[in-house]
Amino acid sequence: MKSLITLLFALAVMILAPTANAQTIALAAGNAIQIELKVPAEDAANVTSMYSLSATGTVRLPYLNTEILAVGLSPTALARKIEQAYKAAEIYTNPTINVIPAIGTGGQLNNIVIVGGEVKTGGREVPLRDGMRLYAAITSAGGFTDFADIRRVKIIRGTRSLIYDMRKIQEDGSNNPVLQSNDQIIVPSD
């Protein structure tokens, strides 16, 4: 019995150790992180997604007008900073945020775009193909939900934010932009 308890304890340590290590690392420019809005749960789909820190170590989040400096912070410290930013902007009264760094590839995102918000898969990384356009990435993430506001689809590219009205896609693709690696696509709710 004692050896079974020791074995279970050892397994628990092995399982939890990577999580503990992930929370003690310092975030750097270009790192990939998963940001999860746990509370309020009804708005989680609009915020929860993969994000890439910009070259200056900042991250832009939905509803916030300013970027948040993340470089040098632990994931836990960044989560608390994001919660405070949402409170200060009076967007959420008592949000709960989790930040999970991408581990295993140096935290660097390559040849993917991140699609989140009101898409049927609930948000995901989509492999970027040569010449891939915005609508194709959204379709790869399951397409729009019934609650999507297709008039205000946002692409976050580095420090820039671009808004597209998907109702007005032209056959020539003039308002269906070609995506770049690490673009973040946010489909807001209606």
C-alpha positions in Angstrom: 0.0 0.0 0.0 2.8 2.4 0.9 4.5 1.8 -2.5 1.2 2.5 -4.3 0.9 5.9 -2.5 4.5 6.7 -3.3 3.9 5.8 -7.0 0.8 7.9 -7.1 2.7 10.8 -5.5 5.5 10.5 -8.0 3.1 10.5 -10.9 1.3 13.6 -9.6 4.7 15.4 -9.3 5.6 14.4 -12.9 2.3 15.6 -14.2 2.2 18.9 -12.3 5.9 19.8 -12.7 5.6 21.1 -16.3 2.7 23.3 -15.3 4.6 24.7 -12.4 7.7 25.3 -14.6 5.5 27.0 -17.2 4.2 29.5 -14.6 7.7 30.5 -13.5 9.2 31.3 -16.9 9.5 34.9 -18.0 7.7 35.8 -21.2 9.6 37.2 -24.1 8.8 39.0 -27.3 7.4 36.6 -29.9 6.2 34.0 -27.3 2.9 32.3 -28.0 0.5 32.2 -25.1 -3.0 30.9 -24.6 -5.2 33.5 -22.8 -8.4 32.1 -21.3 -11.2 34.2 -19.9 -12.8 31.9 -17.2 -15.2 34.5 -15.6 -17.5 35.8 -17.0 -18.0 32.6 -18.9 -20.6 34.0 -21.2 -17.9 36.2 -22.9 -15.1 33.6 -22.9 -15.4 32.9 -26.6 -14.6 36.6 -27.4 -11.3 36.7 -25.4 -10.1 33.1 -25.1 -7.6 32.4 -27.8 -3.9 31.9 -28.7 -2.0 35.2 -28.8 1.6 36.0 -29.9 3.5 38.7 -28.1 4.6 41.5 -30.5 8.3 42.3 -31.2 8.1 44.8 -28.4 6.7 42.2 -25.9 3.1 43.5 -25.8 -0.2 41.7 -26.4 -3.4 43.3 -27.7 -6.7 41.9 -26.3 -10.3 42.3 -27.4 -12.1 45.4 -25.9 -8.9 47.0 -24.6 -7.7 50.2 -26.3 -4.1 49.8 -25.2 -1.7 46.9 -25.5 -0.4 45.2 -22.3 3.3 44.9 -21.8 4.0 41.2 -21.1 7.7 40.8 -21.6 9.6 39.7 -18.4 6.4 38.7 -16.6 5.4 35.2 -15.5 2.2 33.9 -17.0 0.5 34.3 -13.6 1.7 37.9 -13.3 0.4 38.6 -16.8 -3.0 37.1 -16.0 -3.3 39.4 -13.0 -2.2 42.4 -15.1 -4.9 41.5 -17.8 -7.5 41.2 -15.1 -6.6 44.7 -13.7 -6.7 46.2 -17.2 -10.2 44.8 -17.8 -11.3 46.1 -14.4 -9.7 49.6 -15.0 -11.4 49.8 -18.4 -14.7 48.9 -16.7 -15.3 46.0 -19.1 -15.5 43.3 -16.5 -16.1 43.8 -12.8 -14.3 40.7 -11.6 -12.6 38.7 -14.4 -10.7 35.5 -14.0 -7.9 35.1 -16.5 -5.5 32.2 -17.1 -2.3 32.5 -19.2 -0.7 29.4 -20.5 2.6 29.7 -22.4 3.2 27.5 -25.5 5.9 25.1 -24.5 8.1 22.9 -26.7 8.8 25.1 -29.6 10.5 28.0 -27.8 7.1 29.6 -27.6 7.4 30.8 -31.2 4.4 30.5 -33.5 5.3 29.7 -37.1 3.1 29.3 -40.2 -0.2 29.5 -38.3 -3.0 32.0 -37.8 -5.2 32.1 -34.7 -8.9 32.3 -35.1 -11.1 33.0 -32.1 -14.4 34.4 -31.0 -17.6 33.5 -32.6 -16.4 30.5 -34.8 -17.9 27.1 -34.5 -14.7 25.4 -33.1 -14.5 28.0 -30.3 -11.1 29.2 -31.4 -8.1 27.4 -32.7 -4.8 27.6 -34.5 -5.1 27.2 -38.2 -2.2 26.1 -40.4 -1.3 29.0 -42.8 -1.2 28.0 -46.4 0.4 30.2 -49.1 -2.0 32.9 -50.2 -4.6 32.0 -47.5 -7.2 34.6 -47.1 -9.3 35.7 -44.1 -12.5 33.9 -45.1 -10.6 30.6 -45.7 -9.1 30.8 -42.2 -12.6 31.4 -40.6 -14.0 28.5 -42.6 -11.1 26.3 -41.4 -12.2 27.1 -37.9 -15.7 25.8 -38.6 -17.2 29.0 -39.9 -19.2 31.7 -38.2 -21.6 30.9 -35.3 -25.1 32.2 -35.3 -24.0 35.0 -33.0 -21.1 36.3 -35.1 -20.9 39.9 -36.1 -19.5 39.4 -39.5 -19.4 43.2 -40.1 -16.5 43.7 -37.6 -14.1 40.8 -38.1 -10.7 41.9 -36.7 -7.2 40.9 -37.7 -4.5 41.7 -35.2 -1.1 41.8 -36.9 1.7 42.8 -34.6 0.7 46.2 -33.2 -2.0 46.9 -35.9 -5.6 46.1 -35.8 -7.7 45.9 -39.0 -11.5 45.5 -39.2 -13.2 43.8 -42.2 -16.9 43.5 -43.1 -17.2 40.0 -44.4 -20.6 40.7 -46.0 -18.8 42.7 -48.7 -16.3 40.2 -49.9 -15.5 41.0 -53.6 -14.8 38.3 -56.2 -11.4 39.8 -56.8 -10.6 39.4 -53.0 -10.0 43.2 -52.5 -11.5 43.1 -49.0 -10.6 39.5 -48.2 -7.0 40.0 -47.2 -4.1 37.5 -47.6 -3.0 36.4 -44.1 0.4 36.4 -42.6 2.0 34.1 -40.1 0.9 34.8 -36.5 -2.1 36.9 -37.5 -4.9 36.8 -34.9 -8.4 36.8 -36.2 -11.2 37.8 -33.8 -14.9 37.3 -34.7 -16.9 39.4 -32.3 -20.4 38.6 -31.1 -23.4 40.5 -32.6 
